Amino acid sequence: MRSDSIDFEHYLSFPSRVRDTVNGLQIDQLHVSQPDRWSPFQILIHIIDSEVVYYQRIKRVLTEDNPQLPGWQQTPWIDASHRGGDVAASDLEAQLSLLEAIRERNNAIVRNMTERDWKRTGEHTRDGPLNMTELIMRQIDHAEGHLATLANF
């Protein structure tokens, strides 16, 4: 049941494409937000948070029988990242490195899954049952959507 539609090189290259996009912005652009719109830095933090959530979901589906995959409150997670003051622009490299490390780890897990692993499922609290291919494709679509938003700043 493994999906041949997953391009693992493209999947792994996501952090470098985010890095290229963010590095194309001026430092003062990183923290500019508008009403009802996250700043580029907030989008980057959200992308990292999402990688952590998907890492956990992938591991749970691989290790538990049809686990619950709860939704999460994205904006409070972003707000929690900024407690204690603004995140320094110098922190950008640390954030990009974290994204690279998490995606590399996710890629290693996904790349080495067996046919049996691809058939495993989890139960999303809002969207119902998801098999592993659907879970990974959701991760890709979500991440690529935010990359496109970053590219439009």
Summary of the structure (lengths in Angstrom):
residues: 153
radius of gyration: 16.1
end to end distance: 38.4
largest distance: 48.1
contacts: 409
relative contact order: 0.22
helix: 64%
strand: 8%
